[in-house]
Amino acid sequence: MLKLAGIFTVNSVKIMEVNIMLAKQFMKKHGRTNYEALKPFIEAVDNAGGHAHFKSEGYIDLVIENLNRVEHFLGEKMQVYSIAHNSIQNGDLMADPDMEIGVINDGEHTRIIPLTFQNDFLGIYQQVFNYDRTAYSRQLLIDLDLFLHEWLENIKNQGFEPIIEEEIEF
């Protein structure tokens, strides 16, 4: 039993159930619209063998990879993808940014949940969930969901198309 703010006592299992309910409700906010925006890119990546570069004149290439990793969260399976803009600095490949996302299909809807965020130029690496997916940062989940939503809008406005160009060697 846990005592919260000295006001009432609740069972820790109940707190976990409430957190799971809140997480599932939140993931529905942008999860489906984010998936719809990325769906043609994900299909192109999967049809190309799991890795593709997308181009738009004047912008850093967009790289999307199927990481061939299936994880579980809240009792549901998710396929993990990486979406990134990468550039080179002093011979090193730099993420600007790179996100790992989980694609979840619950039988009714397909949606995206952000998992990680990395920006090498700022020295940032953030992870929404702990290693065994038993705890997560609700605020980081919200922040990364909003960031991904805005990033996908930018990708659309910058003219990126789900057409696979020739591969680029680094």
C-alpha positions, 0 to 999 in steps of 0.5 A: 500500500502507498500513501499519497500526499497524506490524504488516502491510501491506494494499492500500488497495483491500482496505481499501475492500472491507472498509469496503463489506462492513462498511457493508452488514452494518451497514445491515441492522441497523435498516435493514429495521425502520426501513423497515417503520416508515416504509413507510406514511408514505412510501407516503402521501407518494408518493400525496400528490405527495411532501410531507405533514404528519402530526399527533398531538395535543400534538406538533409536526407530522411532515413527510415529503418525497420530495426527488425525488433519486436517489443512489447508494451502494455500487452501489445506487440510493436514493431520498432523503426528508426526515423532520422536526419543524419549529417557528418561532422568531422567524419562522424555520423551525427543524428539531427534528430533520430527517434525510435518509434514503435508501431502498434496494431491492436486489431482496431487501429494502428498507431505510433508511440515514441520510444527514444530521441537523440540529437548528437549536436546537442548531446541529448539521448532520451528514453521514454521507457526503462529497459524492461518496459515496467516504468516510463516517463509520462511527460517525456512520452507527451513531449516526444509525441508532440515533437514527432507530430510537428516533425512529421508536419515539417517533413510533409511541408518540406516536400519529402515523398515516400519514393526511394532514391538511390542509396547513398554511401557515407 
